[in-house]
């Protein structure tokens, strides 16, 4: 069951790099900014995706990222998900994130599974929404 909304970020895809053609595999890096539990954050992440024969996209291994609060506290995350291509090269993913932090303000992230929606439009703009999974 989905619980409280953890946060939302908006950003930009920075780099896409093909790392294999058999199977088709791409590595993607992005930067974003937004809020986690009403705390302003900036972050960056990288994930690897494999295009399956049916056209769906699977996160291979784990995506990973680093998010910083304005006070300099950090949150790291790993995640995995599945996605689909949309119009004009847009991409939409759904999956799970797992957090780790020493931040007192965001300590409730430790041990939390975060269900996410991550969408990238044709121009490379990203939006991510996360909810606690109970």
N, C-alpha and C positions, 0 to 999 in steps of 0.2 A: 504494500500500500504506500502511495506517495504521501509524504508528510509536508512539512514546512518548506517553502521555497528557500533554497540556500542563497541563490544569487543569480545575477545576469551580467553578461559582458558583451561588449561590441568591439570589433577590431578589424584586422586586415590580414589576409593570407600574404605572406612575404615571399616564400620560395616554394616551388614545386620541383622535384627532381626525380627522374625515373631511375630506379636502382635495379630493375630487372624487367625483361620483356617476357620471360617464361617462368612463372606466371607474371602478367603485367602488374608491376608493383611501383608505387610512388611514395616518396617521403615528402611531407608537407610541414612547413614551419609557419607560425603565426604570432602576432602580438595582439593584446586586447586590454581593455580597461572596463571597469564596472564596479559592482559591489558584491560582497559576500557578507551576509547577515548585517546589512546596512553599513558596512565598512568599505570605504573606497579602496580599490585595488588596481594594480597594473600587472600584467603577466605576459608570459610567452610559453609556447609549447611546440612540440614536434610529434607527429604521428606517422605511421607507415600503413598504407592501405594496399590490399590486393584486390584486383578486379576479378571476380569469379566468373565462370563460364555463363551463368545465368544473368550477368550484368550487375548483380549486387556488388557491394564493396565491403570487404571485411577488414577490420583492424587486425594487423598482423603483429603478434607480440603485444606490446603496450605502448600507448601514447604516454607522453610524460611532459610535465611542465612545472614552472615556478611562478608563483604569484606573490607580489609584495604589497604590503599595506603602505600608506603614506608615512607611517611611523618607522618603516624599515623592517617590520616583522615579515617572515616568509611562511608560505604554505607551499608544499610540493604535492603533486598529484600524479597518479598513474591511472590509465583507463583503457577501456576497450569498447568497441561498438561495431555496428553494421550500418551501411548506408546505401543510398541510391543516387544516381545522377539525375539531374533535372534539366530544364530548358537552358540552352546557351552555355552549358558547362557548370551549372550550379550543382551543389552537392548537399545532401541532407543526411545526417547521422543521428542515431539513437544509441545510447549505451550507458555504461556505469563508470563512475570515477571513485577513486580511493585516495583519501587525503592524509597528510601528515604535517603537523605544525608544532612549534614550541611557543607560538603566540598565545598569551593568556586570553586575549580578546576573542580569538577564533578557536580556542581549544576544543570546543564542541565538535569540530570537524574530525578530530581523531576518532577512529573507529566508526566513522560514518560512511555509508555507501551513498553516493550521489547519482541519481538517475539524471541523464542529461539529454538535451536536444541541442544539436550543433548544426547550423546551416551556413553555407557559403553561397553568396549569390554569384552571378556570372562575372561580376566585376571584381570579385575577391573579397568583398566585405563579409565579415563573420558576425554571427550572433549566437550566443550560447546561454541556455537557461538550465539551471540545476535545482533539483528537489531532493530532500532527504528521503531515502527509501527505508521504511520501517518494517 
